Amino acid sequence: MKAIVNEMKNMFLDLFAMGKGFIYGFVMVALLILVGGALLYGVLYLRNIFI
């Protein structure tokens, strides 16, 4: 019985870690898109001012 409880606990912890990693991946991709867009906007804006 104790082995079954430990296995269920480990399965729940694995699923929890997978969910956290999934959300973390989405946050990192969104941050990359946001920073990349801000850099592109800044470069194009500065080119438009000076040229």
TAMONOR-V481050 format. One record per residue. SS is DSSP state (@ for helix, = for strand, . for the rest). PHI is phi in whole degrees, -180 to 180 (none if undefined). OMEGA is omega in radians with two decimals (NA if undefined). Layout:
ss phi omega
SS PHI OMEGA
SS PHI OMEGA
This chain:
ss phi omega
. none -3.13
@ -65 3.11
@ -65 3.12
@ -66 3.13
@ -63 3.11
@ -63 3.13
@ -65 3.10
@ -65 3.11
@ -64 3.12
@ -64 3.12
@ -64 3.13
@ -64 3.14
@ -65 3.08
@ -64 3.12
@ -64 3.11
@ -63 3.13
@ -66 3.10
@ -64 3.12
@ -63 3.11
@ -63 3.11
@ -65 3.12
@ -64 3.13
@ -66 3.12
@ -60 3.10
@ -62 3.11
@ -62 3.14
@ -64 -3.12
@ -66 3.12
@ -66 3.11
@ -64 3.11
@ -66 3.10
@ -61 3.13
@ -65 -3.14
@ -64 -3.13
@ -67 3.11
@ -62 3.10
@ -65 3.12
@ -65 3.10
@ -64 3.12
@ -62 3.12
@ -61 -3.14
@ -64 -3.14
@ -64 -3.13
@ -67 3.12
@ -65 3.13
@ -67 3.07
@ -62 -3.11
@ -70 -3.14
@ -72 -3.00
@ -84 -3.10
. -108 NA
